[in-house]
Amino acid sequence: MKLVTSLTSPYGRKVRVVLAEKKVPFQLQVENPWLPDSPVPEINPLGKVPVLVLEDGVSVFDSRVIVEYVDHLTPVAHLIPGEPKSRMMVRGVEALADGVADAAVAVYLEKKRPADKQSADWLTLQERTLFRGLEALSEALGEKPWFLGNTMTLADIACGCMLGYLGLRFPEIAWRSAHPNLAKLYDKLMTRPSFRESVPVV
Ligand code: GSF
């Protein structure tokens, strides 16, 4: 199978980490979905990455559908629990982390527009979402080693990928000092080859 993604996408990194943790071999095709001649719309009508293209040509998107599929491919090292309440908690944290990433991507794109076309109100709205989301993630983690139970789950992976994206695009956001527990989690995740090998690069 082939994963089509950019090397900056937090959602693409989430999928790469899950594929690596599940030891599922894949080919990586790097694409920038923002370019006018991007081939991404041919495999995803939404024009977004990541997209997982299966051997039979089926396109799987978005990242939440891809990770669900990949987690079921092998019975080892499940990253999404089967028990309904635990599953809901893990997917809830993933939704929160992805939502913070959505707000961060929105701020990044707005700030790329010419200064006179940027909306201060829109930026404020997105920034508030971003900081509220970080606060909620920090509270959910508390002093626990992982978001749920004694092992890493998709919740930790999604949160780590979002934090890595903030580090790339918004080095001025002091999330490490505001939320030392999230910093500790990120540093722990970065000891794993899956995270080290998918650090976002421009
Ligand atoms: C988000 C994908 C996305 O926004 C997911 O896969 O989880 N909910 C989706 N991807 C961005 C790139 S990035 O900022 O990660 C993208 O492909 N944007 C292209 C566009 O035209 O919006």
Residues whose N, C-alpha, C, O or C-beta is under 5 A from the ligand:
A	BS01	GSF	S9 P10 Y11 P33 L46 G47 K48 V49 P50 D62 S63 R64 V105
